[in-house]
Amino acid sequence: MPERLRAARNKCVGAKQTLKAVQSGQARVVYVAQDADARVVGPVLGGAQELGLEIVRVNTMKELGKMCGIEVGAAVAAVLTA
């Protein structure tokens, strides 16, 4: 599963960008860190569930950040459609 996020050419990282991608129908798979604040990831999860998107849970924000190729933690990320 993490390989898909690492290899994705089109992805977004962070709550605001991911929420926008979900709302606009561009997100294909949403990744959520288990240790992220529920207030931050709640709207993204709600939108993803509403649309029936695949949701992949990752243990920590640090691990998700690393999967995205960034030096800091990330609460949520998404693989986007072309």
C-alpha positions as semicolon CSV with decimal commas, in nm:
position;residue;x (nm);y (nm);z (nm)
1;M;0,000;0,000;0,000
2;P;0,269;0,259;0,087
3;E;0,438;0,193;-0,246
4;R;0,133;0,330;-0,425
5;L;0,164;0,663;-0,243
6;R;0,541;0,681;-0,291
7;A;0,515;0,603;-0,662
8;A;0,220;0,831;-0,732
9;R;0,301;1,118;-0,963
10;N;-0,009;1,309;-0,861
11;K;-0,060;1,334;-0,488
12;C;-0,143;1,594;-0,230
13;V;-0,028;1,622;0,129
14;G;-0,195;1,799;0,419
15;A;-0,548;1,841;0,546
16;K;-0,646;2,148;0,343
17;Q;-0,517;2,023;0,009
18;T;-0,653;1,674;0,062
19;L;-0,996;1,804;0,162
20;K;-1,005;2,017;-0,154
21;A;-0,907;1,713;-0,364
22;V;-1,177;1,498;-0,203
23;Q;-1,445;1,765;-0,248
24;S;-1,351;1,825;-0,611
25;G;-1,352;1,453;-0,693
26;Q;-0,980;1,437;-0,771
27;A;-0,880;1,206;-0,483
28;R;-0,862;0,834;-0,555
29;V;-0,712;0,697;-0,231
30;V;-0,688;0,880;0,102
31;Y;-0,414;0,805;0,357
32;V;-0,473;0,899;0,721
33;A;-0,229;0,891;1,014
34;Q;-0,373;0,716;1,319
35;D;-0,208;0,962;1,560
36;A;-0,338;1,274;1,383
37;D;-0,582;1,505;1,560
38;A;-0,941;1,398;1,489
39;R;-1,044;1,762;1,433
40;V;-0,792;1,786;1,151
41;V;-0,869;1,460;0,972
42;G;-1,243;1,440;1,049
43;P;-1,367;1,649;0,755
44;V;-1,140;1,463;0,512
45;L;-1,252;1,123;0,640
46;G;-1,617;1,226;0,627
47;G;-1,590;1,341;0,266
48;A;-1,393;1,033;0,163
49;Q;-1,645;0,797;0,324
50;E;-1,935;0,982;0,162
51;L;-1,780;0,931;-0,179
52;G;-1,682;0,571;-0,110
53;L;-1,310;0,638;-0,152
54;E;-1,053;0,388;-0,032
55;I;-0,907;0,495;0,303
56;V;-0,569;0,361;0,411
57;R;-0,466;0,405;0,773
58;V;-0,099;0,464;0,857
59;N;0,038;0,430;1,211
60;T;0,204;0,769;1,257
61;M;0,220;1,113;1,102
62;K;0,596;1,077;1,076
63;E;0,557;0,754;0,877
64;L;0,300;0,915;0,644
65;G;0,528;1,214;0,590
66;K;0,812;0,982;0,498
67;M;0,585;0,795;0,254
68;C;0,507;1,130;0,091
69;G;0,874;1,216;0,058
70;I;0,872;1,506;0,305
71;E;1,084;1,565;0,616
72;V;0,792;1,643;0,850
73;G;0,485;1,450;0,958
74;A;0,160;1,456;0,765
75;A;-0,191;1,398;0,899
76;V;-0,347;1,309;0,565
77;A;-0,248;1,263;0,203
78;A;-0,413;1,142;-0,115
79;V;-0,330;0,985;-0,447
80;L;-0,503;1,188;-0,716
81;T;-0,657;1,095;-1,045
82;A;-0,456;1,203;-1,349
